[in-house]
């Protein structure tokens, strides 16, 4: 079965075990596919990339909440500035 690898770099688990920091350094900030028996089992990404992805995921979640609330009928009462 063919599998798509979503990284231009890959490393086997045994290679990673030998010298993990060297593998990370050699990637120069790019994502690394971790292979087990020639199948991707995980991806190693820089911390900054992971943090950015988490922020994007949070933004998507918040956008969903906003869209949901837009559809809700609010019991709004109009007031003037003088009434405040």
Protein Blocks (a to p, Z undefined) as FASTA:
>chain_A
ZZddfbfbdcdfklmmmmmmlmmmmnnopacdddeehiafbdcddfklmmmmmmmmmmmm
mmmmmmmmmmpccddddddfklZZ
